Amino acid sequence: MKKLFCLLLFAVSVLTACYSSALSFSEVESVPSDVQQSIHSDYRLQLINDGENRSYLVFHSKGKATADMEAQGDTITIKLEEANQPNGAIEQHVYKLTKDPEHEVIDVHINGESAPIDNVTGL
């Protein structure tokens, strides 16, 4: 009986690990060199995919920016809020997005309005 319980517990652990979500979104302080080489300052929004369910969203803003992410169904919505600076200096913000295979759509909003991604690049 004890052996059966241990086997059942192991099976549940394996299944839980297989179905756990890998979805995450955070600002990157140190940008990997291959990503940095692919960044173009001409684009306000750029998405760089590394081929492993990981992407980098590059946002050139007119000041400080905050970001939030939510997922619903197959869509990931990224909400960027931009605080314009009086001097108008452009700042680069890089966010790392790790997504689950079921997420097929990335929808970006800047200050509450839908914004197109200017360029999508693969590494």
BAFI-3210 file (N, C-alpha, C; in Angstrom, 3 decimals, decimal comma, padded with zeros to 6 digits):
// residues 123
n [1|2|3|4|5|6|7|8|9|10|11|12|13|14|15|16|17|18|19|20|21|22|23|24|25|26|27|28|29|30|31|32|33|34|35|36|37|38|39|40|41|42|43|44|45|46|47|48|49|50|51|52|53|54|55|56|57|58|59|60|61|62|63|64|65|66|67|68|69|70|71|72|73|74|75|76|77|78|79|80|81|82|83|84|85|86|87|88|89|90|91|92|93|94|95|96|97|98|99|100|101|102|103|104|105|106|107|108|109|110|111|112|113|114|115|116|117|118|119|120|121|122|123]
n.u [000,819|001,939|003,895|002,334|001,091|003,338|004,115|001,863|001,963|004,371|003,662|001,665|003,208|004,953|003,116|002,069|004,330|004,684|002,516|002,788|002,859|004,928|004,871|006,058|007,105|009,283|011,334|014,526|017,714|020,356|021,059|021,212|024,000|023,540|020,879|021,046|022,527|020,626|018,810|017,147|017,248|015,502|012,949|009,953|008,625|009,816|010,016|011,876|012,527|013,727|013,389|012,793|010,333|010,743|010,894|011,987|010,882|011,322|011,173|011,158|010,902|009,576|010,588|010,349|009,090|006,516|005,478|003,113|001,615|-000,860|-002,607|-004,969|-006,767|-005,522|-004,089|-001,684|-001,549|000,232|000,798|001,941|002,983|003,740|005,675|006,055|009,008|010,214|012,497|012,447|014,042|014,881|014,338|015,520|013,836|013,908|012,204|011,774|010,007|008,597|006,804|003,963|003,311|000,643|000,052|-000,468|-000,861|000,302|-000,509|-000,014|-000,304|-000,008|-000,077|-002,801|-003,787|-004,016|-001,079|000,990|003,488|006,513|008,588|009,499|011,813|013,939|016,278]
n.v [-001,177|001,222|001,510|001,842|004,264|005,994|005,748|006,827|009,447|010,294|010,197|012,177|014,406|014,544|014,999|017,456|019,078|019,004|020,456|022,949|026,486|028,497|031,115|034,367|037,762|040,418|043,324|043,707|044,086|043,601|043,210|040,500|039,979|039,122|039,847|042,608|043,373|043,088|045,073|047,943|051,358|052,889|051,933|052,122|050,091|046,861|043,398|040,686|037,442|034,422|031,832|029,877|029,900|032,291|035,771|039,109|042,250|045,379|048,679|051,947|054,766|058,039|058,743|057,667|054,345|052,015|048,628|046,008|042,765|040,557|037,495|035,879|033,275|032,540|034,845|037,284|040,203|043,124|045,838|049,003|051,882|055,184|057,834|060,946|062,842|066,113|066,939|065,369|063,142|060,041|056,842|053,506|050,525|047,189|044,193|040,923|038,214|035,219|032,679|030,447|027,562|027,689|030,350|032,523|035,080|038,380|041,296|044,670|047,516|050,980|053,449|052,879|052,586|050,585|049,438|049,067|046,565|047,479|046,056|042,669|040,333|037,514|035,485]
n.w [000,000|000,800|-001,133|-003,419|-002,819|-002,824|-005,498|-006,758|-005,749|-006,893|-009,637|-009,743|-009,101|-011,305|-013,399|-012,574|-012,792|-015,552|-016,465|-015,377|-015,425|-017,454|-017,869|-017,764|-017,107|-017,187|-016,538|-018,013|-016,747|-017,529|-020,745|-022,974|-025,190|-027,891|-028,219|-027,781|-030,027|-031,988|-031,596|-032,772|-032,791|-034,222|-034,083|-032,201|-030,801|-030,540|-031,152|-030,213|-030,903|-029,473|-030,172|-028,290|-026,876|-025,682|-025,591|-026,298|-025,527|-026,771|-025,865|-026,771|-025,095|-024,228|-021,795|-018,374|-017,825|-017,044|-016,693|-017,235|-017,316|-018,576|-019,049|-021,102|-022,251|-025,441|-025,644|-024,783|-023,023|-022,936|-020,957|-021,203|-019,572|-020,022|-018,859|-019,776|-020,105|-019,317|-020,766|-022,982|-023,544|-024,990|-023,731|-023,385|-022,837|-021,926|-021,967|-020,781|-021,965|-021,191|-022,522|-022,544|-024,631|-025,543|-025,856|-028,363|-029,324|-028,988|-027,524|-027,394|-025,366|-025,085|-022,759|-022,430|-025,027|-027,950|-029,531|-032,376|-033,050|-034,208|-035,409|-035,841|-034,897|-035,294|-033,519]
ca.u [000,000|002,835|004,534|001,325|000,937|004,537|004,030|000,811|002,492|005,362|002,946|001,021|004,289|005,417|002,059|001,997|005,485|004,459|001,474|003,002|002,988|006,235|004,597|006,670|007,381|010,022|012,309|015,865|018,762|021,505|020,541|022,173|024,673|022,890|019,656|021,476|022,950|019,444|017,959|017,236|016,673|014,492|011,636|009,440|008,385|010,440|009,936|012,978|012,255|014,930|013,052|012,561|009,209|011,238|010,984|012,383|010,143|012,123|010,307|011,846|009,896|009,982|010,791|010,193|008,006|006,151|004,888|002,342|001,213|-001,905|-002,896|-006,328|-006,868|-004,276|-003,576|-000,936|-001,660|001,276|000,372|003,050|002,604|004,879|005,640|006,886|009,970|010,256|013,609|012,154|015,067|014,373|014,909|015,311|013,398|013,886|011,438|011,878|008,721|008,624|005,395|003,571|003,014|-000,722|-000,072|-000,126|-001,064|000,845|-001,201|000,666|-001,019|000,805|-000,966|-004,186|-004,166|-003,344|000,088|001,586|004,903|007,113|009,490|009,651|013,085|014,306|017,725]
ca.v [000,000|002,358|001,597|002,383|005,674|006,683|005,765|007,782|010,773|010,590|010,463|013,486|015,409|014,639|015,649|018,854|019,754|019,102|021,426|024,217|027,611|029,126|032,492|035,391|039,022|041,313|044,191|043,145|045,069|043,260|042,663|039,603|040,643|038,832|040,657|044,003|043,581|043,084|046,218|049,103|052,516|053,518|051,370|052,396|048,764|045,780|042,091|039,823|036,068|033,585|030,496|028,942|030,470|033,463|036,951|040,355|043,392|046,588|049,849|053,233|055,696|059,430|058,906|056,478|053,459|050,889|047,581|044,960|041,757|039,614|036,496|035,354|032,398|032,454|036,200|037,964|041,659|043,856|047,223|049,901|053,244|056,047|059,147|061,843|063,684|067,451|067,100|064,566|062,131|058,697|055,799|052,142|049,557|045,842|043,275|039,508|037,523|033,768|032,336|029,050|027,260|028,027|031,783|032,783|036,489|039,374|042,565|045,684|048,779|052,054|054,439|052,474|052,458|049,511|049,921|048,022|046,242|047,990|045,089|041,382|039,768|036,237|035,290]
ca.w [000,000|000,886|-002,438|-004,326|-002,470|-003,299|-006,954|-007,091|-005,430|-007,925|-010,885|-009,610|-009,149|-012,690|-014,175|-012,156|-013,382|-016,991|-016,755|-014,686|-016,332|-017,542|-018,229|-016,920|-017,789|-016,296|-017,194|-017,997|-016,450|-018,356|-021,997|-023,624|-026,316|-029,171|-028,254|-027,917|-031,414|-032,847|-031,273|-033,654|-032,102|-035,088|-033,767|-030,860|-030,220|-031,292|-030,506|-030,634|-030,470|-029,464|-030,635|-027,184|-026,125|-024,986|-026,446|-025,661|-026,030|-026,619|-025,902|-026,700|-024,576|-024,017|-020,366|-017,545|-018,239|-016,201|-017,513|-016,588|-018,280|-018,186|-020,076|-021,136|-023,411|-026,204|-025,803|-023,735|-023,155|-022,236|-020,750|-020,939|-019,201|-020,293|-018,203|-020,585|-019,392|-019,910|-021,709|-024,165|-023,794|-025,276|-022,885|-023,868|-021,835|-022,497|-021,129|-021,170|-021,901|-021,373|-022,698|-022,702|-026,036|-025,947|-026,105|-029,759|-029,653|-028,056|-027,742|-026,602|-025,177|-024,510|-022,144|-022,618|-026,433|-028,675|-030,276|-033,214|-032,892|-035,450|-036,031|-035,159|-035,323|-034,691|-033,338]
c.u [000,876|003,534|003,588|001,128|002,124|004,530|003,000|001,289|003,521|004,683|002,272|002,061|004,774|004,377|001,936|003,146|005,291|003,468|001,668|003,290|004,395|006,086|005,225|006,995|008,098|010,995|013,698|016,870|019,980|021,004|021,597|022,742|024,012|021,583|020,032|021,871|021,768|018,523|018,239|016,530|015,626|013,081|011,217|009,212|009,003|010,335|011,034|012,735|013,541|014,634|012,765|011,428|009,639|011,364|011,449|011,598|010,972|011,194|011,164|010,801|010,481|010,141|010,664|009,003|007,770|005,430|004,152|001,893|000,076|-002,181|-004,331|-006,468|-005,527|-003,582|-002,852|-001,076|-000,587|000,851|001,579|002,489|003,848|004,672|006,601|007,765|010,020|011,373|013,434|013,186|014,420|015,109|014,574|014,951|013,305|013,213|011,581|010,525|008,955|007,174|005,197|003,226|001,600|-000,925|000,448|-000,174|-000,446|000,224|-000,567|-000,175|-000,051|-000,146|-002,437|-004,639|-003,355|-002,221|000,659|003,048|005,544|007,963|009,552|010,886|013,301|015,818|018,150]
c.v [001,259|002,595|002,231|003,880|006,490|006,801|006,785|009,218|011,208|010,961|011,832|014,596|015,625|015,358|017,124|019,645|019,952|020,212|022,751|025,306|028,187|030,614|033,458|036,610|039,944|042,169|043,604|044,272|044,858|042,534|041,745|040,242|040,362|039,606|042,115|044,320|043,656|044,277|047,368|050,273|053,242|053,074|051,725|051,087|047,714|044,500|041,212|038,444|035,259|032,134|029,486|029,421|031,661|034,593|038,134|041,474|044,639|047,777|051,094|054,275|057,094|059,708|057,586|055,652|052,406|049,884|046,570|044,000|040,931|038,687|036,042|034,543|032,293|033,807|036,694|039,458|042,302|045,314|048,053|051,289|054,104|057,397|060,061|062,718|065,046|067,630|066,254|063,505|060,762|057,700|054,434|051,246|048,201|044,916|041,865|038,853|036,041|033,334|030,835|028,805|027,654|029,517|032,104|034,255|037,361|040,709|043,601|046,954|049,767|053,144|054,157|052,301|051,358|050,094|048,785|047,781|046,578|046,956|043,828|040,720|038,437|036,132|034,004]
c.w [000,000|-000,453|-003,461|-004,080|-002,990|-004,819|-007,419|-006,848|-006,471|-009,245|-010,859|-009,704|-010,569|-013,539|-013,819|-012,773|-014,879|-017,333|-016,036|-015,715|-016,285|-017,828|-017,236|-017,772|-016,811|-017,103|-016,986|-017,740|-017,346|-019,611|-022,617|-024,899|-027,663|-029,323|-028,489|-029,358|-032,373|-032,616|-032,231|-032,979|-032,942|-034,723|-032,351|-030,109|-031,117|-030,480|-031,084|-030,039|-030,500|-029,827|-029,541|-026,284|-025,285|-025,991|-025,609|-026,329|-025,722|-026,837|-025,742|-026,320|-024,413|-022,536|-019,639|-018,037|-017,168|-017,081|-016,647|-017,680|-017,713|-019,363|-019,949|-022,415|-024,113|-026,349|-024,556|-024,013|-022,298|-022,183|-020,343|-020,623|-019,297|-019,596|-018,957|-019,706|-020,077|-020,941|-022,970|-024,491|-023,990|-024,392|-023,480|-022,701|-022,535|-021,498|-021,687|-020,928|-022,158|-021,426|-022,804|-024,164|-026,475|-026,222|-027,502|-030,126|-028,565|-028,447|-026,819|-026,566|-024,536|-024,034|-022,470|-024,053|-027,100|-029,536|-031,116|-032,858|-034,239|-036,176|-035,176|-035,765|-034,618|-034,565|-033,988]
res [m|k|k|l|f|c|l|l|l|f|a|v|s|v|l|t|a|c|y|s|s|a|l|s|f|s|e|v|e|s|v|p|s|d|v|q|q|s|i|h|s|d|y|r|l|q|l|i|n|d|g|e|n|r|s|y|l|v|f|h|s|k|g|k|a|t|a|d|m|e|a|q|g|d|t|i|t|i|k|l|e|e|a|n|q|p|n|g|a|i|e|q|h|v|y|k|l|t|k|d|p|e|h|e|v|i|d|v|h|i|n|g|e|s|a|p|i|d|n|v|t|g|l]
***
